[in-house]
Amino acid sequence: MPWLLSPVQDPDPTPRWRLIRMLKTEPFEPLTLPVRDIRVVFGLKSRHYDGFVRHQVAHPHEFFCPMEALTAEDGHEDPEMQALMSRASASANFMRLP
């Protein structure tokens, strides 16, 4: 409950429950929300990332990259990061979008 009621990010006071758009009114007691889809991006230190890539298999909802790629000042312009994010997007599951 505290997480749902707290603001997403300063200075915006909008509580999380408003942004998830599953609730019509502010929750006043604990609740269970179904999770249909979740994707997670893990940022690993380079030495961990290199070893992980060689010896592990990621689950379909997991995406990995070096932490430096996540924290790079212009990381959003990196073609490899853009490719990773496009594979991680929900639209990647469809042959074509309407």
C-alpha positions in Angstrom: 0.0 0.0 0.0 2.7 2.6 0.8 4.3 1.9 -2.6 1.0 2.3 -4.5 0.2 5.5 -2.6 3.6 7.1 -2.9 4.6 9.5 -5.8 6.3 8.0 -8.8 9.0 10.6 -9.0 9.8 14.0 -7.5 8.7 16.7 -8.1 5.5 15.1 -9.6 3.1 14.2 -6.8 1.1 11.7 -8.9 0.7 8.5 -6.9 1.6 5.2 -8.6 -2.0 3.8 -8.3 -3.2 6.5 -10.8 -0.5 5.7 -13.3 -1.1 1.9 -13.5 -4.7 2.6 -14.6 -6.2 -0.5 -13.1 -7.9 1.2 -10.2 -10.7 3.7 -10.5 -10.4 5.0 -7.0 -7.6 5.3 -4.4 -7.0 2.0 -2.6 -7.7 2.1 1.1 -6.8 -1.5 2.0 -4.2 -4.1 0.7 -5.1 -5.7 -2.6 -3.8 -8.2 -5.1 -3.2 -7.1 -8.7 -2.8 -9.6 -11.5 0.4 -9.3 -13.5 0.0 -10.5 -17.1 3.2 -9.3 -18.5 6.5 -8.3 -17.0 9.9 -7.7 -18.5 13.0 -7.0 -16.5 16.3 -5.4 -17.6 19.2 -6.3 -15.5 22.3 -4.1 -15.5 25.4 -6.1 -14.5 29.0 -5.0 -14.0 31.0 -5.8 -17.1 33.0 -8.6 -15.4 29.7 -10.2 -14.3 27.9 -9.6 -17.6 30.7 -11.2 -19.7 30.6 -14.4 -17.5 26.8 -14.5 -17.4 26.5 -14.3 -21.2 28.9 -17.2 -21.7 27.3 -19.6 -19.2 23.7 -18.7 -18.6 20.4 -18.7 -20.4 18.0 -15.8 -19.8 14.3 -16.4 -19.3 12.1 -14.9 -21.9 11.1 -12.0 -19.7 14.8 -11.2 -18.7 17.1 -8.8 -20.6 20.7 -8.2 -19.6 23.2 -5.5 -20.4 26.4 -4.0 -18.9 25.6 -1.5 -16.2 27.8 1.0 -18.1 25.4 0.9 -21.0 22.5 1.8 -18.7 24.2 4.7 -17.1 25.9 6.1 -20.1 25.0 9.7 -20.7 23.9 9.1 -24.3 23.0 5.5 -23.8 19.6 5.9 -25.4 21.4 6.7 -28.7 23.5 3.5 -28.6 22.3 1.2 -31.5 22.9 -1.9 -29.4 20.8 -0.5 -26.5 18.1 0.6 -28.9 18.0 -3.0 -30.4 17.8 -4.5 -26.9 14.9 -2.2 -25.9 13.1 -3.0 -29.2 13.4 -6.7 -28.4 12.1 -6.1 -24.9 9.1 -4.1 -26.0 5.6 -5.7 -25.9 5.2 -4.8 -29.6 8.1 -7.2 -30.4 5.7 -10.1 -29.9 3.6 -9.3 -33.0 4.4 -9.8 -36.7 3.0 -6.4 -37.5 1.0 -3.8 -35.6 -2.3 -2.3 -36.9 
